[in-house]
Each structure stands twice: as structure tokens, then as C-alpha cells.
Amino acid sequence: MAEVKAPDDGEGVQIDMISAQRMEGLTSMEKIRMILDGVRDGNIVILEEGLTPDEESRLIEVTMTEISPDEFNGIEIESYPQSGDDDGSFLGRLMGKESTPKKLTVIGPADQIETLHKDETLISALVSRN
């Protein structure tokens, strides 16, 4: 699939909405690289179906290694919580139950996105253009 680039006129923020279908065939590192490449370009990335807890931890680890004061300030990440019937507990994992990914996830440059409000049905964020 070809990548669409927004004009670089400084007049807005590009939002990449990535379907679960597009993420489905990717390895964890391919997902992380796609997300970080988009965020490093100053885009807001919205995942229809979030990352697994392990993938989210790995995303944070990789982000920490790439932070540079002059180039990349890191990420801001917010997800809807998992549904109540999902058993993502330690005991659930021990018994072999798969933890399903979180719902909709929003990821953006730490210096451009600020979470204003989050609950189980709403993520409200302020996005600025640097």
C-alpha cells in the first residue's frame, strides 16, 4: 500500500488511522516500527485495535532508546481500557487464556499531544502543530 504524504505547509496535523486488518499480518517489531516512523514524522497514529501489553511495553522500550533532545521527544499513548470480561490477569495468562488487545489507541509525539480526559468511552486530546 502506498504511503500518502500530506503537504508540508505547516497547516495541520496528519492523522494516520490504521485498521486492524493492516496490522494483522505484521510482526510486533514491524508494528512498532510503523508506529514510531509515523510519530517521528509528527503524525498522530490511531490504531483501530490496540497493541498487546507486551507490544506496548516494547514500543515504550524502543521509544526510550530513540529519544533525542533536538529531534525526538518521545510519545504520548492512550488506549481505551480492556473490556471487563477479558482475563488479562496473571492467573488468566498462566492458565493459557489469551489477552486481547486494547481497543482504539491514540499515539502521537509527546510535544504535540496532550491528553485532556480519558475514561472507558472517551479519549479527549489537545493536538498542537510545532
Residue pairs with C-beta under 8 A, 6 or more apart in sequence:
1 22
6 12
6 14
10 129
11 129
12 129
13 42
13 43
13 44
13 112
13 127
13 129
14 41
14 42
14 43
14 44
15 43
15 44
15 45
15 46
16 38
16 43
16 44
16 45
16 46
17 46
17 48
18 34
18 45
18 46
18 47
18 48
19 48
20 47
20 48
20 49
23 31
23 47
23 48
23 49
26 34
28 52
28 54
28 55
28 58
29 58
31 51
31 55
32 55
32 58
32 59
32 62
35 45
35 47
35 59
35 107
36 59
36 62
36 63
36 66
36 75
38 45
39 45
39 75
39 107
39 108
39 109
40 66
40 72
40 109
42 109
42 112
42 129
42 130
43 108
44 106
44 107
44 108
44 112
44 113
44 127
45 106
45 107
45 108
46 104
46 105
46 106
46 107
47 104
47 105
47 106
47 107
48 104
49 101
49 103
49 104
50 56
50 79
50 80
50 101
50 102
50 103
50 104
50 105
51 59
51 101
51 102
51 105
52 99
52 101
53 88
53 99
55 101
56 77
56 79
56 102
59 75
59 77
59 107
60 75
60 77
63 74
63 75
64 74
66 72
67 73
67 74
72 109
73 109
73 110
73 111
74 109
74 110
75 107
75 108
75 109
75 110
76 107
76 108
76 109
76 110
76 113
76 114
76 115
76 125
77 105
77 106
77 107
78 105
78 106
78 115
78 118
78 123
78 125
79 102
79 103
79 104
79 105
79 106
79 123
80 102
80 103
80 104
80 105
80 120
80 121
80 123
81 102
81 103
81 120
82 88
82 99
82 100
82 102
82 103
83 103
86 99
86 100
87 97
87 99
88 99
88 100
92 99
93 99
104 123
106 113
106 123
106 125
108 125
108 127
109 130
111 130
112 127
112 128
112 129
112 130
113 125
113 126
113 127
113 128
114 125
114 126
114 128
115 123
115 124
115 125
116 124
116 125
116 126
117 123
117 124
118 124
